[in-house]
Amino acid sequence: MRIDVITLFPEYLDPLRASLVGRAQQDGRFALAVHDLRQFATDRHRTVDDSPYGGGAGMVMRADVWGRALDAVAGPDTVLVVPTPAGERLDQTLAAELAGAQHLVFACGRYEGIDQRVADVAAETMAVREISIGDYVLAGGEVAVLVMVEAVARLLPGVLGNPESAVTDSFGAGSPGLLEHPQYTRPPVYRGRPIPAVLTSGDHAAVARWQRDESLRRTARRRPDLLAVLDADTLDEADVAV
Ligand code: 6GU
């Protein structure tokens, strides 16, 4: 996979060089390039924005500047991702869909966003997804891109040391719609609190049962919205008691 990010603040994407995502690039699992939008401005002041038609607060990023940037970076095989609080919501299913693309281009808006014609024109020749990472407002798309690239990169073949992690995680395919159960490690007693006894019982069925019950309880308490849409066919007889 190849990922290009176009932004006014290239340094905002520096964290992608670190940790799991940075390692994945070094290992050749995907290639990442970050482009400064300002290099596609043509006037003396390198203007990238202007006041909105129809009035209103703030500034809008100009279509012509973005058009030149996308002409240079995107192609027919590109999935263009436009981070915006007005987009469809990112979830694990959408992350997995993005992980299947050959080429992702992220177009980071600042201010009040990008002239809508940029996405509309791009959609004539490539796939375009306007995506939000949640119901709150960030100052720009850059931090949302950090979130999306990490969510995508860990799903690419060979990126996770243990691919099982991607399956058992909250929202992974192994536990559809349930939050992950709590985890414990040494020491066995921490500030007077022992670990749950079942975890050292050696009874694998009992451990699995306990983990599933904890997942269900957690989900019921923290995310009742997920329980409400749980597929009844994924429940077993013992779940009903929880
Ligand atoms: Cl993708 N961008 C901005 N600016 N704010 C957001 C967002 C994206 N997702 C949630 N809030």
py3Dmol code that shows the C-alpha trace and the ligand (Angstrom):
import py3Dmol

protein = """\
ATOM      1  CA  MET A   1       0.000   0.000   0.000  1.00  0.00           C
ATOM      2  CA  ARG A   2       0.990   3.604  -0.608  1.00  0.00           C
ATOM      3  CA  ILE A   3      -0.260   6.507   1.538  1.00  0.00           C
ATOM      4  CA  ASP A   4       0.093  10.210   0.669  1.00  0.00           C
ATOM      5  CA  VAL A   5      -0.947  12.974   3.049  1.00  0.00           C
ATOM      6  CA  ILE A   6      -1.454  16.547   1.841  1.00  0.00           C
ATOM      7  CA  THR A   7      -1.409  19.147   4.613  1.00  0.00           C
ATOM      8  CA  LEU A   8      -0.446  22.717   5.508  1.00  0.00           C
ATOM      9  CA  PHE A   9       1.395  21.295   8.538  1.00  0.00           C
ATOM     10  CA  PRO A  10       3.633  18.401   7.436  1.00  0.00           C
ATOM     11  CA  GLU A  11       5.340  18.283  10.872  1.00  0.00           C
ATOM     12  CA  TYR A  12       1.983  17.303  12.402  1.00  0.00           C
ATOM     13  CA  LEU A  13       2.412  13.888  10.751  1.00  0.00           C
ATOM     14  CA  ASP A  14       5.883  13.260  12.245  1.00  0.00           C
ATOM     15  CA  PRO A  15       4.503  10.776  14.819  1.00  0.00           C
ATOM     16  CA  LEU A  16       3.855   8.354  11.933  1.00  0.00           C
ATOM     17  CA  ARG A  17       7.605   7.750  11.859  1.00  0.00           C
ATOM     18  CA  ALA A  18       7.475   6.271  15.373  1.00  0.00           C
ATOM     19  CA  SER A  19       6.403   2.986  16.928  1.00  0.00           C
ATOM     20  CA  LEU A  20       4.423   0.278  15.126  1.00  0.00           C
ATOM     21  CA  VAL A  21       3.485   2.466  12.155  1.00  0.00           C
ATOM     22  CA  GLY A  22       7.067   3.701  11.657  1.00  0.00           C
ATOM     23  CA  ARG A  23       8.392   0.148  11.878  1.00  0.00           C
ATOM     24  CA  ALA A  24       5.828  -1.031   9.316  1.00  0.00           C
ATOM     25  CA  GLN A  25       7.171   1.526   6.819  1.00  0.00           C
ATOM     26  CA  GLN A  26      10.786   0.539   7.474  1.00  0.00           C
ATOM     27  CA  ASP A  27       9.768  -3.081   6.893  1.00  0.00           C
ATOM     28  CA  GLY A  28       8.222  -2.130   3.536  1.00  0.00           C
ATOM     29  CA  ARG A  29       4.619  -2.965   4.550  1.00  0.00           C
ATOM     30  CA  PHE A  30       3.522   0.411   3.208  1.00  0.00           C
ATOM     31  CA  ALA A  31       5.096   3.637   1.887  1.00  0.00           C
ATOM     32  CA  LEU A  32       4.151   7.045   3.287  1.00  0.00           C
ATOM     33  CA  ALA A  33       4.810  10.512   1.836  1.00  0.00           C
ATOM     34  CA  VAL A  34       3.688  13.843   3.303  1.00  0.00           C
ATOM     35  CA  HIS A  35       3.214  16.859   1.008  1.00  0.00           C
ATOM     36  CA  ASP A  36       3.017  20.553   1.897  1.00  0.00           C
ATOM     37  CA  LEU A  37      -0.171  21.973   0.358  1.00  0.00           C
ATOM     38  CA  ARG A  38       1.461  25.404   0.195  1.00  0.00           C
ATOM     39  CA  GLN A  39       3.745  24.241  -2.635  1.00  0.00           C
ATOM     40  CA  PHE A  40       0.635  24.098  -4.856  1.00  0.00           C
ATOM     41  CA  ALA A  41      -0.297  27.749  -4.256  1.00  0.00           C
ATOM     42  CA  THR A  42       0.782  30.010  -7.118  1.00  0.00           C
ATOM     43  CA  ASP A  43       0.451  33.610  -5.926  1.00  0.00           C
ATOM     44  CA  ARG A  44       3.170  35.632  -4.239  1.00  0.00           C
ATOM     45  CA  HIS A  45       1.683  35.057  -0.779  1.00  0.00           C
ATOM     46  CA  ARG A  46       1.072  31.324  -1.356  1.00  0.00           C
ATOM     47  CA  THR A  47      -2.600  31.784  -0.489  1.00  0.00           C
ATOM     48  CA  VAL A  48      -4.553  28.575   0.157  1.00  0.00           C
ATOM     49  CA  ASP A  49      -7.828  29.926   1.546  1.00  0.00           C
ATOM     50  CA  ASP A  50     -10.467  32.616   1.049  1.00  0.00           C
ATOM     51  CA  SER A  51     -13.744  33.793   2.602  1.00  0.00           C
ATOM     52  CA  PRO A  52     -16.811  31.615   2.043  1.00  0.00           C
ATOM     53  CA  TYR A  53     -19.404  32.373  -0.634  1.00  0.00           C
ATOM     54  CA  GLY A  54     -22.684  32.938   1.163  1.00  0.00           C
ATOM     55  CA  GLY A  55     -20.894  34.477   4.106  1.00  0.00           C
ATOM     56  CA  GLY A  56     -20.237  33.043   7.539  1.00  0.00           C
ATOM     57  CA  ALA A  57     -17.326  32.748   9.921  1.00  0.00           C
ATOM     58  CA  GLY A  58     -13.868  31.550   8.985  1.00  0.00           C
ATOM     59  CA  MET A  59     -12.082  30.725   5.778  1.00  0.00           C
ATOM     60  CA  VAL A  60     -12.493  27.965   3.186  1.00  0.00           C
ATOM     61  CA  MET A  61      -9.616  26.228   1.409  1.00  0.00           C
ATOM     62  CA  ARG A  62      -9.496  27.036  -2.301  1.00  0.00           C
ATOM     63  CA  ALA A  63     -10.502  24.413  -4.876  1.00  0.00           C
ATOM     64  CA  ASP A  64      -7.816  25.408  -7.416  1.00  0.00           C
ATOM     65  CA  VAL A  65      -4.942  24.878  -4.966  1.00  0.00           C
ATOM     66  CA  TRP A  66      -6.309  21.495  -3.863  1.00  0.00           C
ATOM     67  CA  GLY A  67      -6.967  20.558  -7.499  1.00  0.00           C
ATOM     68  CA  ARG A  68      -3.303  21.006  -8.400  1.00  0.00           C
ATOM     69  CA  ALA A  69      -2.217  19.028  -5.330  1.00  0.00           C
ATOM     70  CA  LEU A  70      -4.493  16.095  -6.184  1.00  0.00           C
ATOM     71  CA  ASP A  71      -3.455  16.169  -9.866  1.00  0.00           C
ATOM     72  CA  ALA A  72       0.137  15.693  -8.651  1.00  0.00           C
ATOM     73  CA  VAL A  73      -0.522  12.999  -6.050  1.00  0.00           C
ATOM     74  CA  ALA A  74      -3.736  11.068  -6.845  1.00  0.00           C
ATOM     75  CA  GLY A  75      -4.704   8.743  -9.715  1.00  0.00           C
ATOM     76  CA  PRO A  76      -7.561   6.482 -10.817  1.00  0.00           C
ATOM     77  CA  ASP A  77      -6.578   3.789  -8.261  1.00  0.00           C
ATOM     78  CA  THR A  78      -6.610   6.272  -5.392  1.00  0.00           C
ATOM     79  CA  VAL A  79      -9.090   6.221  -2.546  1.00  0.00           C
ATOM     80  CA  LEU A  80      -9.232   9.888  -1.546  1.00  0.00           C
ATOM     81  CA  VAL A  81      -9.984  10.348   2.155  1.00  0.00           C
ATOM     82  CA  VAL A  82     -11.175  13.767   3.253  1.00  0.00           C
ATOM     83  CA  PRO A  83     -11.198  14.007   7.063  1.00  0.00           C
ATOM     84  CA  THR A  84     -14.129  16.136   8.188  1.00  0.00           C
ATOM     85  CA  PRO A  85     -16.478  16.201  11.178  1.00  0.00           C
ATOM     86  CA  ALA A  86     -19.240  16.221   8.523  1.00  0.00           C
ATOM     87  CA  GLY A  87     -18.161  12.805   7.183  1.00  0.00           C
ATOM     88  CA  GLU A  88     -19.287   9.212   7.731  1.00  0.00           C
ATOM     89  CA  ARG A  89     -18.050   7.880  11.070  1.00  0.00           C
ATOM     90  CA  LEU A  90     -14.845   5.817  11.195  1.00  0.00           C
ATOM     91  CA  ASP A  91     -15.288   2.351  12.671  1.00  0.00           C
ATOM     92  CA  GLN A  92     -13.361  -0.927  12.466  1.00  0.00           C
ATOM     93  CA  THR A  93     -15.305  -2.035   9.373  1.00  0.00           C
ATOM     94  CA  LEU A  94     -14.376   1.170   7.527  1.00  0.00           C
ATOM     95  CA  ALA A  95     -10.740   0.882   8.684  1.00  0.00           C
ATOM     96  CA  ALA A  96     -10.618  -2.650   7.242  1.00  0.00           C
ATOM     97  CA  GLU A  97     -12.125  -1.386   3.990  1.00  0.00           C
ATOM     98  CA  LEU A  98      -9.455   1.343   3.732  1.00  0.00           C
ATOM     99  CA  ALA A  99      -6.768  -1.265   4.501  1.00  0.00           C
ATOM    100  CA  GLY A 100      -7.785  -3.028   1.273  1.00  0.00           C
ATOM    101  CA  ALA A 101      -6.928  -0.028  -0.927  1.00  0.00           C
ATOM    102  CA  GLN A 102      -3.825   0.144  -3.134  1.00  0.00           C
ATOM    103  CA  HIS A 103      -3.381   3.886  -2.612  1.00  0.00           C
ATOM    104  CA  LEU A 104      -4.801   6.191   0.043  1.00  0.00           C
ATOM    105  CA  VAL A 105      -4.554   9.974  -0.258  1.00  0.00           C
ATOM    106  CA  PHE A 106      -5.527  12.004   2.813  1.00  0.00           C
ATOM    107  CA  ALA A 107      -6.510  15.633   2.135  1.00  0.00           C
ATOM    108  CA  CYS A 108      -6.209  17.555   5.405  1.00  0.00           C
ATOM    109  CA  GLY A 109      -8.450  20.584   5.695  1.00  0.00           C
ATOM    110  CA  ARG A 110      -7.982  23.411   8.165  1.00  0.00           C
ATOM    111  CA  TYR A 111     -10.261  26.366   8.866  1.00  0.00           C
ATOM    112  CA  GLU A 112     -13.872  25.752   7.806  1.00  0.00           C
ATOM    113  CA  GLY A 113     -12.884  22.968   5.406  1.00  0.00           C
ATOM    114  CA  ILE A 114     -12.216  22.511   1.690  1.00  0.00           C
ATOM    115  CA  ASP A 115     -14.363  23.876  -1.172  1.00  0.00           C
ATOM    116  CA  GLN A 116     -16.857  21.039  -1.789  1.00  0.00           C
ATOM    117  CA  ARG A 117     -16.090  20.968  -5.521  1.00  0.00           C
ATOM    118  CA  VAL A 118     -12.703  19.361  -4.797  1.00  0.00           C
ATOM    119  CA  ALA A 119     -14.313  16.158  -3.484  1.00  0.00           C
ATOM    120  CA  ASP A 120     -17.088  16.310  -6.067  1.00  0.00           C
ATOM    121  CA  VAL A 121     -14.687  16.607  -9.028  1.00  0.00           C
ATOM    122  CA  ALA A 122     -12.360  13.938  -7.615  1.00  0.00           C
ATOM    123  CA  ALA A 123     -15.330  11.555  -7.249  1.00  0.00           C
ATOM    124  CA  GLU A 124     -15.687  11.576 -11.049  1.00  0.00           C
ATOM    125  CA  THR A 125     -12.368   9.717 -11.428  1.00  0.00           C
ATOM    126  CA  MET A 126     -11.640   8.022  -8.076  1.00  0.00           C
ATOM    127  CA  ALA A 127     -13.253   6.758  -4.882  1.00  0.00           C
ATOM    128  CA  VAL A 128     -13.794   9.547  -2.347  1.00  0.00           C
ATOM    129  CA  ARG A 129     -14.619   9.037   1.342  1.00  0.00           C
ATOM    130  CA  GLU A 130     -15.385  11.974   3.636  1.00  0.00           C
ATOM    131  CA  ILE A 131     -14.689  10.531   7.101  1.00  0.00           C
ATOM    132  CA  SER A 132     -15.130  11.762  10.700  1.00  0.00           C
ATOM    133  CA  ILE A 133     -13.367  10.129  13.656  1.00  0.00           C
ATOM    134  CA  GLY A 134     -16.144  11.033  16.118  1.00  0.00           C
ATOM    135  CA  ASP A 135     -18.698  13.556  17.229  1.00  0.00           C
ATOM    136  CA  TYR A 136     -16.438  16.390  18.373  1.00  0.00           C
ATOM    137  CA  VAL A 137     -14.554  19.096  16.491  1.00  0.00           C
ATOM    138  CA  LEU A 138     -10.792  19.174  15.905  1.00  0.00           C
ATOM    139  CA  ALA A 139      -8.863  22.175  14.571  1.00  0.00           C
ATOM    140  CA  GLY A 140      -7.944  20.310  11.385  1.00  0.00           C
ATOM    141  CA  GLY A 141      -7.759  16.915   9.740  1.00  0.00           C
ATOM    142  CA  GLU A 142      -4.157  16.096  10.696  1.00  0.00           C
ATOM    143  CA  VAL A 143      -4.833  14.403  14.031  1.00  0.00           C
ATOM    144  CA  ALA A 144      -7.721  12.489  12.438  1.00  0.00           C
ATOM    145  CA  VAL A 145      -5.231  11.243   9.805  1.00  0.00           C
ATOM    146  CA  LEU A 146      -2.894  10.011  12.561  1.00  0.00           C
ATOM    147  CA  VAL A 147      -5.832   8.029  13.929  1.00  0.00           C
ATOM    148  CA  MET A 148      -6.897   6.655  10.549  1.00  0.00           C
ATOM    149  CA  VAL A 149      -3.395   5.694   9.366  1.00  0.00           C
ATOM    150  CA  GLU A 150      -2.705   3.833  12.619  1.00  0.00           C
ATOM    151  CA  ALA A 151      -6.056   2.032  12.463  1.00  0.00           C
ATOM    152  CA  VAL A 152      -5.339   1.017   8.844  1.00  0.00           C
ATOM    153  CA  ALA A 153      -1.619   0.197   9.163  1.00  0.00           C
ATOM    154  CA  ARG A 154      -2.082  -2.347  11.968  1.00  0.00           C
ATOM    155  CA  LEU A 155      -4.444  -4.289   9.682  1.00  0.00           C
ATOM    156  CA  LEU A 156      -1.899  -4.618   6.851  1.00  0.00           C
ATOM    157  CA  PRO A 157      -0.345  -8.076   6.417  1.00  0.00           C
ATOM    158  CA  GLY A 158       2.748  -8.566   8.598  1.00  0.00           C
ATOM    159  CA  VAL A 159       2.392  -5.369  10.659  1.00  0.00           C
ATOM    160  CA  LEU A 160       1.182  -6.922  13.922  1.00  0.00           C
ATOM    161  CA  GLY A 161       3.595  -9.378  15.569  1.00  0.00           C
ATOM    162  CA  ASN A 162       0.566 -11.450  16.555  1.00  0.00           C
ATOM    163  CA  PRO A 163      -2.265 -11.170  13.966  1.00  0.00           C
ATOM    164  CA  GLU A 164      -4.549 -12.759  16.611  1.00  0.00           C
ATOM    165  CA  SER A 165      -4.582  -9.334  18.346  1.00  0.00           C
ATOM    166  CA  ALA A 166      -6.476  -7.768  15.461  1.00  0.00           C
ATOM    167  CA  VAL A 167      -9.106 -10.508  15.735  1.00  0.00           C
ATOM    168  CA  THR A 168      -9.686 -10.497  19.524  1.00  0.00           C
ATOM    169  CA  ASP A 169      -9.474  -6.700  20.078  1.00  0.00           C
ATOM    170  CA  SER A 170     -12.604  -4.789  20.887  1.00  0.00           C
ATOM    171  CA  PHE A 171     -14.438  -4.476  17.555  1.00  0.00           C
ATOM    172  CA  GLY A 172     -12.268  -7.156  15.918  1.00  0.00           C
ATOM    173  CA  ALA A 173     -13.915  -9.946  13.929  1.00  0.00           C
ATOM    174  CA  GLY A 174     -13.627 -12.445  16.811  1.00  0.00           C
ATOM    175  CA  SER A 175     -15.912 -10.546  19.202  1.00  0.00           C
ATOM    176  CA  PRO A 176     -18.441  -8.759  17.028  1.00  0.00           C
ATOM    177  CA  GLY A 177     -19.935  -5.798  18.833  1.00  0.00           C
ATOM    178  CA  LEU A 178     -18.394  -6.507  22.263  1.00  0.00           C
ATOM    179  CA  LEU A 179     -15.736  -4.601  24.209  1.00  0.00           C
ATOM    180  CA  GLU A 180     -12.637  -6.573  25.181  1.00  0.00           C
ATOM    181  CA  HIS A 181     -12.472  -8.099  28.674  1.00  0.00           C
ATOM    182  CA  PRO A 182      -9.962  -6.679  31.214  1.00  0.00           C
ATOM    183  CA  GLN A 183      -6.367  -8.000  31.166  1.00  0.00           C
ATOM    184  CA  TYR A 184      -4.009  -8.795  34.067  1.00  0.00           C
ATOM    185  CA  THR A 185      -0.308  -9.625  34.460  1.00  0.00           C
ATOM    186  CA  ARG A 186       2.260  -9.830  37.274  1.00  0.00           C
ATOM    187  CA  PRO A 187       2.432  -9.069  40.133  1.00  0.00           C
ATOM    188  CA  PRO A 188      -0.343 -11.422  41.312  1.00  0.00           C
ATOM    189  CA  VAL A 189      -1.214  -8.983  44.149  1.00  0.00           C
ATOM    190  CA  TYR A 190      -1.017  -5.219  43.469  1.00  0.00           C
ATOM    191  CA  ARG A 191      -1.626  -2.848  46.402  1.00  0.00           C
ATOM    192  CA  GLY A 192      -3.744  -5.440  48.123  1.00  0.00           C
ATOM    193  CA  ARG A 193      -5.710  -6.421  45.008  1.00  0.00           C
ATOM    194  CA  PRO A 194      -5.323 -10.007  43.772  1.00  0.00           C
ATOM    195  CA  ILE A 195      -6.026 -10.951  40.177  1.00  0.00           C
ATOM    196  CA  PRO A 196      -9.315 -12.808  39.542  1.00  0.00           C
ATOM    197  CA  ALA A 197      -8.714 -16.375  40.806  1.00  0.00           C
ATOM    198  CA  VAL A 198     -10.193 -18.029  37.708  1.00  0.00           C
ATOM    199  CA  LEU A 199      -7.242 -16.798  35.606  1.00  0.00           C
ATOM    200  CA  THR A 200      -4.805 -19.094  37.461  1.00  0.00           C
ATOM    201  CA  SER A 201      -7.223 -22.041  37.778  1.00  0.00           C
ATOM    202  CA  GLY A 202      -5.863 -23.801  34.691  1.00  0.00           C
ATOM    203  CA  ASP A 203      -9.489 -24.391  33.609  1.00  0.00           C
ATOM    204  CA  HIS A 204      -9.442 -23.025  30.051  1.00  0.00           C
ATOM    205  CA  ALA A 205     -13.205 -23.302  29.598  1.00  0.00           C
ATOM    206  CA  ALA A 206     -13.792 -21.418  32.856  1.00  0.00           C
ATOM    207  CA  VAL A 207     -11.321 -18.693  31.783  1.00  0.00           C
ATOM    208  CA  ALA A 208     -13.051 -18.325  28.394  1.00  0.00           C
ATOM    209  CA  ARG A 209     -16.450 -18.155  30.119  1.00  0.00           C
ATOM    210  CA  TRP A 210     -15.209 -15.499  32.579  1.00  0.00           C
ATOM    211  CA  GLN A 211     -13.669 -13.410  29.764  1.00  0.00           C
ATOM    212  CA  ARG A 212     -16.843 -13.522  27.755  1.00  0.00           C
ATOM    213  CA  ASP A 213     -18.993 -12.563  30.770  1.00  0.00           C
ATOM    214  CA  GLU A 214     -16.646  -9.638  31.535  1.00  0.00           C
ATOM    215  CA  SER A 215     -16.937  -8.508  27.890  1.00  0.00           C
ATOM    216  CA  LEU A 216     -20.708  -8.619  28.104  1.00  0.00           C
ATOM    217  CA  ARG A 217     -20.834  -6.769  31.457  1.00  0.00           C
ATOM    218  CA  ARG A 218     -18.422  -4.089  30.272  1.00  0.00           C
ATOM    219  CA  THR A 219     -20.327  -3.592  27.068  1.00  0.00           C
ATOM    220  CA  ALA A 220     -23.650  -3.385  28.920  1.00  0.00           C
ATOM    221  CA  ARG A 221     -22.277  -0.749  31.329  1.00  0.00           C
ATOM    222  CA  ARG A 222     -20.173   1.351  28.959  1.00  0.00           C
ATOM    223  CA  ARG A 223     -21.713   0.847  25.537  1.00  0.00           C
ATOM    224  CA  PRO A 224     -25.359  -0.157  25.842  1.00  0.00           C
ATOM    225  CA  ASP A 225     -25.734   1.070  22.247  1.00  0.00           C
ATOM    226  CA  LEU A 226     -23.543  -1.879  21.123  1.00  0.00           C
ATOM    227  CA  LEU A 227     -25.530  -4.437  23.119  1.00  0.00           C
ATOM    228  CA  ALA A 228     -28.737  -3.133  21.631  1.00  0.00           C
ATOM    229  CA  VAL A 229     -27.604  -4.078  18.117  1.00  0.00           C
ATOM    230  CA  LEU A 230     -25.915  -7.368  19.078  1.00  0.00           C
ATOM    231  CA  ASP A 231     -26.834 -10.234  16.774  1.00  0.00           C
ATOM    232  CA  ALA A 232     -28.876 -12.725  18.856  1.00  0.00           C
ATOM    233  CA  ASP A 233     -27.253 -15.598  16.945  1.00  0.00           C
ATOM    234  CA  THR A 234     -23.848 -14.714  18.465  1.00  0.00           C
ATOM    235  CA  LEU A 235     -25.175 -15.246  22.030  1.00  0.00           C
ATOM    236  CA  ASP A 236     -24.850 -18.607  23.789  1.00  0.00           C
ATOM    237  CA  GLU A 237     -27.178 -20.073  26.458  1.00  0.00           C
ATOM    238  CA  ALA A 238     -25.004 -18.927  29.389  1.00  0.00           C
ATOM    239  CA  ASP A 239     -24.856 -15.349  28.072  1.00  0.00           C
ATOM    240  CA  VAL A 240     -28.522 -14.837  28.742  1.00  0.00           C
ATOM    241  CA  ALA A 241     -27.907 -14.879  32.498  1.00  0.00           C
ATOM    242  CA  VAL A 242     -25.317 -12.043  32.395  1.00  0.00           C
TER     243      VAL A 242
END
"""
ligand_1 = """\
11
6GU
Cl -11.890 14.078 10.464
N -11.726 16.578 11.248
C -11.978 17.566 12.119
N -11.509 18.786 11.864
N -12.667 17.412 13.234
C -13.117 16.186 13.477
C -12.898 15.111 12.624
C -12.184 15.339 11.504
N -13.478 14.016 13.140
C -14.041 14.414 14.266
N -13.843 15.719 14.474
"""
view = py3Dmol.view(width=600, height=400)
view.addModel(protein, "pdb")
view.setStyle({"model": 0}, {"cartoon": {"style": "trace"}})
view.addModel(ligand_1, "xyz")
view.setStyle({"model": 1}, {"stick": {}})
view.zoomTo()
view.show()
